[in-house]
Amino acid sequence: MESRGLSFRAANAATPRGEVDLVMEDGDAVVFVEVRERSSVAFGTPAETVTPAKQRRIAQAALAYAKENGLTRRPLRFDIVAVRGGVCEHLPNAFVPAGFFL
């Protein structure tokens, strides 16, 4: 992701509301990244496993991280890195959690 111009901020960022796999910055935006790996697509692609319930949990953890770090006035974005067969696919703006407001 750094080779694509994003800056690393944190990995496995633990909050009282859960954990965020990666926190990156893309310009002014704070990017929360969910990393999903699957060896097969028998039960869906890696990105498809980020269900609406999982999106809500990620959003809650992201909001807690943003509040703890004084980032609530910056744009927030949710990306997915899908890994299958050793191939990584970066999906920017992969989802906007339902009802997500700062």
Secondary structure, DSSP 4 states (H G I P E B T S, - for coil): -GGGT-EEEEEEEEETTEEEEEEEEETTEEEEEEEEEES-STT--TGGGS-HHHHHHHHHHHHHHHHHTT-TTS-EEEEEEEEETTEEEEETT----TT---
